[in-house]
Amino acid sequence: MKATIYHNPRCSKSREALAILEDTGAEVTVVEYLETPPSRDELARLYARAGLSPREGLRKAENGAKALKDASDDAILDAMAAHPILIERPLVETEKGVRLGRPPETVREIL
């Protein structure tokens, strides 16, 4: 199975999700999203596939997220595209779907 993980190597949850993917033998493409951020359209597609709103994919602990408290989904996507640190991680995509790896074990649902 092929999987893509939008990964931050400094994040323990992201590392745990990557380990799960590797342990199951998946062919993993690792996208370090802070270095190579997904486009706004790609984020919208991923969240739609995951059944999540952009707000649910927002890393609320980041300082910039507080300014988006009352923002529309479009404004949140724009902010994430401009400042990828606002993207909650990790996002994992396989042919079976997309999951936000919080907790990391949720990625097993799409393996």
C-alpha positions as CSV (number, residue, x, y, z in Angstrom):
1,M,0.0,0.0,0.0
2,K,1.1,3.5,-0.8
3,A,0.8,6.3,1.8
4,T,1.7,10.0,2.0
5,I,2.4,11.6,5.3
6,Y,2.5,15.4,5.8
7,H,5.2,15.2,8.5
8,N,7.1,17.3,10.9
9,P,10.1,15.3,12.2
10,R,10.2,17.4,15.4
11,C,6.7,16.3,16.4
12,S,6.4,13.1,18.4
13,K,2.8,12.3,17.1
14,S,4.0,12.7,13.5
15,R,7.0,10.4,14.2
16,E,4.7,7.8,15.8
17,A,2.3,7.9,12.8
18,L,5.3,7.5,10.4
19,A,6.5,4.5,12.5
20,I,3.1,2.9,12.2
21,L,3.1,3.3,8.4
22,E,6.6,1.9,8.1
23,D,5.9,-1.0,10.5
24,T,2.9,-2.1,8.3
25,G,5.1,-2.2,5.2
26,A,3.5,0.8,3.5
27,E,5.4,2.5,0.7
28,V,5.6,5.9,2.3
29,T,6.1,9.3,0.7
30,V,7.2,11.7,3.4
31,V,6.3,15.4,2.8
32,E,8.0,17.7,5.3
33,Y,5.1,20.2,5.0
34,L,7.0,23.0,6.7
35,E,9.6,22.8,3.9
36,T,7.3,21.8,1.1
37,P,3.8,23.0,2.1
38,P,0.7,21.7,0.4
39,S,-1.2,24.3,-1.7
40,R,-4.5,25.7,-0.5
41,D,-6.3,23.5,-3.0
42,E,-4.5,20.4,-1.8
43,L,-5.3,21.2,1.8
44,A,-9.0,21.7,0.9
45,R,-8.9,18.3,-1.0
46,L,-7.3,16.5,1.9
47,Y,-9.7,17.9,4.5
48,A,-12.7,17.1,2.3
49,R,-11.4,13.5,1.9
50,A,-10.9,13.2,5.6
51,G,-14.4,14.6,6.4
52,L,-12.8,17.4,8.3
53,S,-13.4,21.2,8.2
54,P,-10.3,23.4,7.8
55,R,-11.0,24.6,11.3
56,E,-10.6,21.0,12.6
57,G,-7.3,20.8,10.8
58,L,-6.0,24.0,12.3
59,R,-3.2,23.7,14.9
60,K,-5.0,25.7,17.6
61,A,-1.9,25.9,19.9
62,E,-0.1,28.1,17.4
63,N,-0.1,31.8,18.1
64,G,-1.4,32.6,14.6
65,A,-4.4,30.4,15.1
66,K,-5.9,32.7,17.8
67,A,-6.5,35.4,15.1
68,L,-8.6,32.9,13.1
69,K,-11.1,32.2,15.9
70,D,-14.0,33.7,14.0
71,A,-12.6,33.2,10.5
72,S,-14.3,31.4,7.6
73,D,-13.0,28.1,6.3
74,D,-11.6,30.0,3.2
75,A,-9.7,32.4,5.4
76,I,-8.3,29.4,7.5
77,L,-7.1,27.7,4.3
78,D,-5.5,30.9,3.1
79,A,-3.7,31.3,6.4
80,M,-2.5,27.6,6.4
81,A,-1.2,27.9,2.9
82,A,0.7,31.1,3.8
83,H,1.8,29.8,7.2
84,P,2.1,26.0,7.2
85,I,2.9,25.9,10.9
86,L,-0.9,26.3,11.3
87,I,-1.5,22.9,9.8
88,E,-2.2,20.2,12.4
89,R,0.0,17.2,11.9
90,P,0.3,14.6,10.7
91,L,-2.0,14.2,7.8
92,V,-1.9,10.8,6.2
93,E,-3.4,9.8,2.9
94,T,-3.8,6.4,1.4
95,E,-6.1,5.0,-1.3
96,K,-8.6,4.3,1.5
97,G,-8.8,7.9,2.7
98,V,-7.2,10.6,4.8
99,R,-6.7,10.8,8.5
100,L,-5.3,13.3,10.9
101,G,-2.9,11.3,13.0
102,R,-4.1,12.5,16.4
103,P,-3.9,10.1,18.0
104,P,-1.4,8.4,15.7
105,E,-3.3,5.1,15.8
106,T,-6.1,6.6,13.7
107,V,-3.9,6.1,10.6
108,R,-4.6,2.4,11.0
109,E,-8.2,3.1,9.8
110,I,-6.9,3.7,6.3
111,L,-4.3,1.0,6.0
